[in-house]
Amino acid sequence: MHQRAAAATMASTERLLQEQTKREQAAFERLGKLIDANQKSSWSASQEALFYSFSSLSEI
């Protein structure tokens, strides 16, 4: 019984880590797209987009 509970806990932890990794990857992809877009636009737009990107990363 104890082994089954430990296995369930490990599976749950693994799922949470996978979800966290997916969120981080998505945030970094958004950041990369924004940086690319910002290199083609004005400096003030760049500042605003980077601020948004870093604030969304801090929510992870």
PyMOL Python script that loads the backbone (N, CA, C, O; Angstrom):
from pymol import cmd

cmd.read_pdbstr("""\
ATOM      1  N   MET A   1       0.830  -1.197   0.000  1.00  0.00           N
ATOM      2  CA  MET A   1       0.000   0.000   0.000  1.00  0.00           C
ATOM      3  C   MET A   1       0.874   1.260   0.000  1.00  0.00           C
ATOM      4  O   MET A   1       0.604   2.214  -0.730  1.00  0.00           O
ATOM      5  N   HIS A   2       1.915   1.247   0.824  1.00  0.00           N
ATOM      6  CA  HIS A   2       2.809   2.403   0.899  1.00  0.00           C
ATOM      7  C   HIS A   2       3.499   2.641  -0.446  1.00  0.00           C
ATOM      8  O   HIS A   2       3.661   3.787  -0.865  1.00  0.00           O
ATOM      9  N   GLN A   3       3.904   1.563  -1.122  1.00  0.00           N
ATOM     10  CA  GLN A   3       4.568   1.696  -2.427  1.00  0.00           C
ATOM     11  C   GLN A   3       3.624   2.293  -3.459  1.00  0.00           C
ATOM     12  O   GLN A   3       4.041   3.097  -4.292  1.00  0.00           O
ATOM     13  N   ARG A   4       2.364   1.907  -3.409  1.00  0.00           N
ATOM     14  CA  ARG A   4       1.378   2.427  -4.356  1.00  0.00           C
ATOM     15  C   ARG A   4       1.190   3.935  -4.143  1.00  0.00           C
ATOM     16  O   ARG A   4       1.113   4.699  -5.105  1.00  0.00           O
ATOM     17  N   ALA A   5       1.118   4.346  -2.889  1.00  0.00           N
ATOM     18  CA  ALA A   5       0.957   5.775  -2.576  1.00  0.00           C
ATOM     19  C   ALA A   5       2.193   6.558  -3.024  1.00  0.00           C
ATOM     20  O   ALA A   5       2.077   7.655  -3.570  1.00  0.00           O
ATOM     21  N   ALA A   6       3.369   5.989  -2.792  1.00  0.00           N
ATOM     22  CA  ALA A   6       4.608   6.656  -3.212  1.00  0.00           C
ATOM     23  C   ALA A   6       4.660   6.767  -4.732  1.00  0.00           C
ATOM     24  O   ALA A   6       5.076   7.800  -5.256  1.00  0.00           O
ATOM     25  N   ALA A   7       4.250   5.733  -5.443  1.00  0.00           N
ATOM     26  CA  ALA A   7       4.256   5.760  -6.907  1.00  0.00           C
ATOM     27  C   ALA A   7       3.264   6.809  -7.420  1.00  0.00           C
ATOM     28  O   ALA A   7       3.554   7.515  -8.385  1.00  0.00           O
ATOM     29  N   ALA A   8       2.109   6.910  -6.784  1.00  0.00           N
ATOM     30  CA  ALA A   8       1.110   7.904  -7.197  1.00  0.00           C
ATOM     31  C   ALA A   8       1.643   9.318  -6.967  1.00  0.00           C
ATOM     32  O   ALA A   8       1.446  10.211  -7.791  1.00  0.00           O
ATOM     33  N   THR A   9       2.319   9.502  -5.837  1.00  0.00           N
ATOM     34  CA  THR A   9       2.907  10.813  -5.535  1.00  0.00           C
ATOM     35  C   THR A   9       3.972  11.174  -6.558  1.00  0.00           C
ATOM     36  O   THR A   9       4.032  12.311  -7.028  1.00  0.00           O
ATOM     37  N   MET A  10       4.815  10.203  -6.902  1.00  0.00           N
ATOM     38  CA  MET A  10       5.863  10.457  -7.894  1.00  0.00           C
ATOM     39  C   MET A  10       5.254  10.772  -9.256  1.00  0.00           C
ATOM     40  O   MET A  10       5.734  11.667  -9.952  1.00  0.00           O
ATOM     41  N   ALA A  11       4.209  10.051  -9.646  1.00  0.00           N
ATOM     42  CA  ALA A  11       3.559  10.300 -10.934  1.00  0.00           C
ATOM     43  C   ALA A  11       2.949  11.700 -10.955  1.00  0.00           C
ATOM     44  O   ALA A  11       3.035  12.409 -11.958  1.00  0.00           O
ATOM     45  N   SER A  12       2.340  12.085  -9.855  1.00  0.00           N
ATOM     46  CA  SER A  12       1.734  13.409  -9.750  1.00  0.00           C
ATOM     47  C   SER A  12       2.812  14.495  -9.832  1.00  0.00           C
ATOM     48  O   SER A  12       2.635  15.503 -10.516  1.00  0.00           O
ATOM     49  N   THR A  13       3.918  14.282  -9.137  1.00  0.00           N
ATOM     50  CA  THR A  13       5.027  15.239  -9.165  1.00  0.00           C
ATOM     51  C   THR A  13       5.597  15.346 -10.576  1.00  0.00           C
ATOM     52  O   THR A  13       5.899  16.444 -11.044  1.00  0.00           O
ATOM     53  N   GLU A  14       5.742  14.219 -11.248  1.00  0.00           N
ATOM     54  CA  GLU A  14       6.263  14.207 -12.623  1.00  0.00           C
ATOM     55  C   GLU A  14       5.346  15.001 -13.555  1.00  0.00           C
ATOM     56  O   GLU A  14       5.821  15.767 -14.393  1.00  0.00           O
ATOM     57  N   ARG A  15       4.041  14.817 -13.405  1.00  0.00           N
ATOM     58  CA  ARG A  15       3.066  15.565 -14.223  1.00  0.00           C
ATOM     59  C   ARG A  15       3.193  17.069 -13.972  1.00  0.00           C
ATOM     60  O   ARG A  15       3.182  17.868 -14.909  1.00  0.00           O
ATOM     61  N   LEU A  16       3.312  17.436 -12.710  1.00  0.00           N
ATOM     62  CA  LEU A  16       3.447  18.858 -12.371  1.00  0.00           C
ATOM     63  C   LEU A  16       4.716  19.442 -12.976  1.00  0.00           C
ATOM     64  O   LEU A  16       4.701  20.561 -13.489  1.00  0.00           O
ATOM     65  N   LEU A  17       5.814  18.695 -12.921  1.00  0.00           N
ATOM     66  CA  LEU A  17       7.073  19.168 -13.507  1.00  0.00           C
ATOM     67  C   LEU A  17       6.952  19.320 -15.015  1.00  0.00           C
ATOM     68  O   LEU A  17       7.469  20.282 -15.582  1.00  0.00           O
ATOM     69  N   GLN A  18       6.275  18.382 -15.671  1.00  0.00           N
ATOM     70  CA  GLN A  18       6.079  18.476 -17.122  1.00  0.00           C
ATOM     71  C   GLN A  18       5.247  19.703 -17.481  1.00  0.00           C
ATOM     72  O   GLN A  18       5.549  20.403 -18.448  1.00  0.00           O
ATOM     73  N   GLU A  19       4.197  19.962 -16.700  1.00  0.00           N
ATOM     74  CA  GLU A  19       3.361  21.140 -16.945  1.00  0.00           C
ATOM     75  C   GLU A  19       4.160  22.420 -16.745  1.00  0.00           C
ATOM     76  O   GLU A  19       4.033  23.367 -17.521  1.00  0.00           O
ATOM     77  N   GLN A  20       4.987  22.446 -15.699  1.00  0.00           N
ATOM     78  CA  GLN A  20       5.834  23.613 -15.419  1.00  0.00           C
ATOM     79  C   GLN A  20       6.788  23.845 -16.591  1.00  0.00           C
ATOM     80  O   GLN A  20       6.960  24.978 -17.042  1.00  0.00           O
ATOM     81  N   THR A  21       7.408  22.770 -17.082  1.00  0.00           N
ATOM     82  CA  THR A  21       8.341  22.879 -18.197  1.00  0.00           C
ATOM     83  C   THR A  21       7.641  23.407 -19.442  1.00  0.00           C
ATOM     84  O   THR A  21       8.191  24.247 -20.154  1.00  0.00           O
ATOM     85  N   LYS A  22       6.432  22.922 -19.708  1.00  0.00           N
ATOM     86  CA  LYS A  22       5.675  23.404 -20.869  1.00  0.00           C
ATOM     87  C   LYS A  22       5.378  24.896 -20.739  1.00  0.00           C
ATOM     88  O   LYS A  22       5.496  25.643 -21.710  1.00  0.00           O
ATOM     89  N   ARG A  23       4.991  25.329 -19.533  1.00  0.00           N
ATOM     90  CA  ARG A  23       4.707  26.757 -19.323  1.00  0.00           C
ATOM     91  C   ARG A  23       5.968  27.595 -19.531  1.00  0.00           C
ATOM     92  O   ARG A  23       5.921  28.661 -20.145  1.00  0.00           O
ATOM     93  N   GLU A  24       7.091  27.104 -19.015  1.00  0.00           N
ATOM     94  CA  GLU A  24       8.349  27.836 -19.184  1.00  0.00           C
ATOM     95  C   GLU A  24       8.742  27.914 -20.649  1.00  0.00           C
ATOM     96  O   GLU A  24       9.151  28.973 -21.125  1.00  0.00           O
ATOM     97  N   GLN A  25       8.620  26.792 -21.379  1.00  0.00           N
ATOM     98  CA  GLN A  25       8.957  26.796 -22.802  1.00  0.00           C
ATOM     99  C   GLN A  25       8.082  27.781 -23.563  1.00  0.00           C
ATOM    100  O   GLN A  25       8.575  28.517 -24.417  1.00  0.00           O
ATOM    101  N   ALA A  26       6.790  27.800 -23.261  1.00  0.00           N
ATOM    102  CA  ALA A  26       5.867  28.716 -23.937  1.00  0.00           C
ATOM    103  C   ALA A  26       6.240  30.167 -23.633  1.00  0.00           C
ATOM    104  O   ALA A  26       6.200  31.019 -24.521  1.00  0.00           O
ATOM    105  N   ALA A  27       6.601  30.447 -22.385  1.00  0.00           N
ATOM    106  CA  ALA A  27       6.975  31.810 -22.010  1.00  0.00           C
ATOM    107  C   ALA A  27       8.241  32.245 -22.744  1.00  0.00           C
ATOM    108  O   ALA A  27       8.316  33.375 -23.224  1.00  0.00           O
ATOM    109  N   PHE A  28       9.239  31.360 -22.837  1.00  0.00           N
ATOM    110  CA  PHE A  28      10.469  31.714 -23.538  1.00  0.00           C
ATOM    111  C   PHE A  28      10.239  31.847 -25.038  1.00  0.00           C
ATOM    112  O   PHE A  28      10.877  32.677 -25.687  1.00  0.00           O
ATOM    113  N   GLU A  29       9.336  31.040 -25.601  1.00  0.00           N
ATOM    114  CA  GLU A  29       8.992  31.196 -27.020  1.00  0.00           C
ATOM    115  C   GLU A  29       8.335  32.546 -27.264  1.00  0.00           C
ATOM    116  O   GLU A  29       8.644  33.229 -28.240  1.00  0.00           O
ATOM    117  N   ARG A  30       7.418  32.928 -26.361  1.00  0.00           N
ATOM    118  CA  ARG A  30       6.776  34.251 -26.486  1.00  0.00           C
ATOM    119  C   ARG A  30       7.824  35.356 -26.380  1.00  0.00           C
ATOM    120  O   ARG A  30       7.798  36.321 -27.144  1.00  0.00           O
ATOM    121  N   LEU A  31       8.733  35.209 -25.439  1.00  0.00           N
ATOM    122  CA  LEU A  31       9.785  36.205 -25.255  1.00  0.00           C
ATOM    123  C   LEU A  31      10.635  36.310 -26.521  1.00  0.00           C
ATOM    124  O   LEU A  31      10.945  37.415 -26.967  1.00  0.00           O
ATOM    125  N   GLY A  32      11.012  35.172 -27.102  1.00  0.00           N
ATOM    126  CA  GLY A  32      11.813  35.182 -28.330  1.00  0.00           C
ATOM    127  C   GLY A  32      11.083  35.854 -29.478  1.00  0.00           C
ATOM    128  O   GLY A  32      11.679  36.632 -30.223  1.00  0.00           O
ATOM    129  N   LYS A  33       9.788  35.560 -29.629  1.00  0.00           N
ATOM    130  CA  LYS A  33       9.000  36.186 -30.701  1.00  0.00           C
ATOM    131  C   LYS A  33       8.899  37.684 -30.484  1.00  0.00           C
ATOM    132  O   LYS A  33       8.988  38.462 -31.434  1.00  0.00           O
ATOM    133  N   LEU A  34       8.713  38.091 -29.228  1.00  0.00           N
ATOM    134  CA  LEU A  34       8.612  39.517 -28.944  1.00  0.00           C
ATOM    135  C   LEU A  34       9.931  40.228 -29.210  1.00  0.00           C
ATOM    136  O   LEU A  34       9.945  41.342 -29.734  1.00  0.00           O
ATOM    137  N   ILE A  35      11.035  39.590 -28.853  1.00  0.00           N
ATOM    138  CA  ILE A  35      12.342  40.209 -29.117  1.00  0.00           C
ATOM    139  C   ILE A  35      12.544  40.355 -30.621  1.00  0.00           C
ATOM    140  O   ILE A  35      12.994  41.402 -31.088  1.00  0.00           O
ATOM    141  N   ASP A  36      12.212  39.311 -31.385  1.00  0.00           N
ATOM    142  CA  ASP A  36      12.330  39.388 -32.840  1.00  0.00           C
ATOM    143  C   ASP A  36      11.480  40.521 -33.397  1.00  0.00           C
ATOM    144  O   ASP A  36      11.944  41.316 -34.215  1.00  0.00           O
ATOM    145  N   ALA A  37      10.234  40.587 -32.946  1.00  0.00           N
ATOM    146  CA  ALA A  37       9.330  41.632 -33.427  1.00  0.00           C
ATOM    147  C   ALA A  37       9.830  43.016 -33.018  1.00  0.00           C
ATOM    148  O   ALA A  37       9.708  43.979 -33.775  1.00  0.00           O
ATOM    149  N   ASN A  38      10.387  43.101 -31.830  1.00  0.00           N
ATOM    150  CA  ASN A  38      10.826  44.397 -31.316  1.00  0.00           C
ATOM    151  C   ASN A  38      12.050  44.924 -32.021  1.00  0.00           C
ATOM    152  O   ASN A  38      12.273  46.134 -32.063  1.00  0.00           O
ATOM    153  N   GLN A  39      12.852  44.026 -32.579  1.00  0.00           N
ATOM    154  CA  GLN A  39      14.027  44.486 -33.314  1.00  0.00           C
ATOM    155  C   GLN A  39      13.603  45.223 -34.580  1.00  0.00           C
ATOM    156  O   GLN A  39      14.385  45.973 -35.164  1.00  0.00           O
ATOM    157  N   LYS A  40      12.361  45.002 -34.994  1.00  0.00           N
ATOM    158  CA  LYS A  40      11.847  45.640 -36.206  1.00  0.00           C
ATOM    159  C   LYS A  40      10.987  46.867 -35.886  1.00  0.00           C
ATOM    160  O   LYS A  40      10.506  47.543 -36.795  1.00  0.00           O
ATOM    161  N   SER A  41      10.794  47.152 -34.603  1.00  0.00           N
ATOM    162  CA  SER A  41       9.907  48.267 -34.244  1.00  0.00           C
ATOM    163  C   SER A  41      10.647  49.292 -33.390  1.00  0.00           C
ATOM    164  O   SER A  41      11.865  49.222 -33.227  1.00  0.00           O
ATOM    165  N   SER A  42       9.902  50.228 -32.858  1.00  0.00           N
ATOM    166  CA  SER A  42      10.504  51.333 -32.105  1.00  0.00           C
ATOM    167  C   SER A  42      10.980  50.901 -30.714  1.00  0.00           C
ATOM    168  O   SER A  42      10.571  49.865 -30.190  1.00  0.00           O
ATOM    169  N   TRP A  43      11.845  51.718 -30.143  1.00  0.00           N
ATOM    170  CA  TRP A  43      12.422  51.408 -28.835  1.00  0.00           C
ATOM    171  C   TRP A  43      11.364  51.390 -27.743  1.00  0.00           C
ATOM    172  O   TRP A  43      11.408  50.521 -26.872  1.00  0.00           O
ATOM    173  N   SER A  44      10.424  52.312 -27.759  1.00  0.00           N
ATOM    174  CA  SER A  44       9.419  52.348 -26.700  1.00  0.00           C
ATOM    175  C   SER A  44       8.537  51.101 -26.746  1.00  0.00           C
ATOM    176  O   SER A  44       8.147  50.576 -25.704  1.00  0.00           O
ATOM    177  N   ALA A  45       8.226  50.634 -27.942  1.00  0.00           N
ATOM    178  CA  ALA A  45       7.450  49.397 -28.062  1.00  0.00           C
ATOM    179  C   ALA A  45       8.271  48.222 -27.537  1.00  0.00           C
ATOM    180  O   ALA A  45       7.726  47.306 -26.922  1.00  0.00           O
ATOM    181  N   SER A  46       9.569  48.249 -27.777  1.00  0.00           N
ATOM    182  CA  SER A  46      10.444  47.189 -27.278  1.00  0.00           C
ATOM    183  C   SER A  46      10.440  47.145 -25.762  1.00  0.00           C
ATOM    184  O   SER A  46      10.329  46.078 -25.157  1.00  0.00           O
ATOM    185  N   GLN A  47      10.563  48.309 -25.162  1.00  0.00           N
ATOM    186  CA  GLN A  47      10.562  48.367 -23.696  1.00  0.00           C
ATOM    187  C   GLN A  47       9.258  47.801 -23.138  1.00  0.00           C
ATOM    188  O   GLN A  47       9.267  47.020 -22.187  1.00  0.00           O
ATOM    189  N   GLU A  48       8.155  48.196 -23.731  1.00  0.00           N
ATOM    190  CA  GLU A  48       6.849  47.746 -23.254  1.00  0.00           C
ATOM    191  C   GLU A  48       6.703  46.231 -23.401  1.00  0.00           C
ATOM    192  O   GLU A  48       6.242  45.559 -22.478  1.00  0.00           O
ATOM    193  N   ALA A  49       7.088  45.701 -24.539  1.00  0.00           N
ATOM    194  CA  ALA A  49       6.954  44.262 -24.780  1.00  0.00           C
ATOM    195  C   ALA A  49       7.878  43.460 -23.868  1.00  0.00           C
ATOM    196  O   ALA A  49       7.487  42.410 -23.357  1.00  0.00           O
ATOM    197  N   LEU A  50       9.092  43.944 -23.663  1.00  0.00           N
ATOM    198  CA  LEU A  50      10.008  43.234 -22.774  1.00  0.00           C
ATOM    199  C   LEU A  50       9.496  43.266 -21.339  1.00  0.00           C
ATOM    200  O   LEU A  50       9.604  42.273 -20.620  1.00  0.00           O
ATOM    201  N   PHE A  51       8.949  44.379 -20.924  1.00  0.00           N
ATOM    202  CA  PHE A  51       8.368  44.448 -19.588  1.00  0.00           C
ATOM    203  C   PHE A  51       7.264  43.404 -19.449  1.00  0.00           C
ATOM    204  O   PHE A  51       7.196  42.697 -18.443  1.00  0.00           O
ATOM    205  N   TYR A  52       6.396  43.308 -20.463  1.00  0.00           N
ATOM    206  CA  TYR A  52       5.316  42.314 -20.445  1.00  0.00           C
ATOM    207  C   TYR A  52       5.893  40.900 -20.374  1.00  0.00           C
ATOM    208  O   TYR A  52       5.401  40.063 -19.617  1.00  0.00           O
ATOM    209  N   SER A  53       6.930  40.636 -21.157  1.00  0.00           N
ATOM    210  CA  SER A  53       7.523  39.300 -21.191  1.00  0.00           C
ATOM    211  C   SER A  53       8.082  38.911 -19.833  1.00  0.00           C
ATOM    212  O   SER A  53       7.824  37.813 -19.340  1.00  0.00           O
ATOM    213  N   PHE A  54       8.847  39.810 -19.230  1.00  0.00           N
ATOM    214  CA  PHE A  54       9.451  39.468 -17.947  1.00  0.00           C
ATOM    215  C   PHE A  54       8.411  39.370 -16.845  1.00  0.00           C
ATOM    216  O   PHE A  54       8.563  38.564 -15.926  1.00  0.00           O
ATOM    217  N   SER A  55       7.355  40.177 -16.916  1.00  0.00           N
ATOM    218  CA  SER A  55       6.326  40.033 -15.892  1.00  0.00           C
ATOM    219  C   SER A  55       5.572  38.724 -16.075  1.00  0.00           C
ATOM    220  O   SER A  55       5.142  38.124 -15.089  1.00  0.00           O
ATOM    221  N   SER A  56       5.399  38.262 -17.322  1.00  0.00           N
ATOM    222  CA  SER A  56       4.728  36.968 -17.508  1.00  0.00           C
ATOM    223  C   SER A  56       5.647  35.826 -17.070  1.00  0.00           C
ATOM    224  O   SER A  56       5.161  34.805 -16.585  1.00  0.00           O
ATOM    225  N   LEU A  57       6.958  35.977 -17.230  1.00  0.00           N
ATOM    226  CA  LEU A  57       7.886  34.946 -16.751  1.00  0.00           C
ATOM    227  C   LEU A  57       7.865  34.861 -15.232  1.00  0.00           C
ATOM    228  O   LEU A  57       7.986  33.775 -14.666  1.00  0.00           O
ATOM    229  N   SER A  58       7.714  35.993 -14.577  1.00  0.00           N
ATOM    230  CA  SER A  58       7.727  35.972 -13.109  1.00  0.00           C
ATOM    231  C   SER A  58       6.485  35.304 -12.536  1.00  0.00           C
ATOM    232  O   SER A  58       6.466  34.940 -11.360  1.00  0.00           O
ATOM    233  N   GLU A  59       5.437  35.137 -13.359  1.00  0.00           N
ATOM    234  CA  GLU A  59       4.217  34.474 -12.882  1.00  0.00           C
ATOM    235  C   GLU A  59       4.372  32.962 -12.855  1.00  0.00           C
ATOM    236  O   GLU A  59       3.557  32.262 -12.253  1.00  0.00           O
ATOM    237  N   ILE A  60       5.411  32.457 -13.503  1.00  0.00           N
ATOM    238  CA  ILE A  60       5.597  30.996 -13.599  1.00  0.00           C
ATOM    239  C   ILE A  60       5.893  30.410 -12.223  1.00  0.00           C
ATOM    240  O   ILE A  60       6.079  29.201 -12.094  1.00  0.00           O
TER     241      ILE A  60
END
""", "prot")
cmd.dss("prot")
cmd.show_as("cartoon", "prot")
cmd.util.cbc("prot")
cmd.orient("prot")
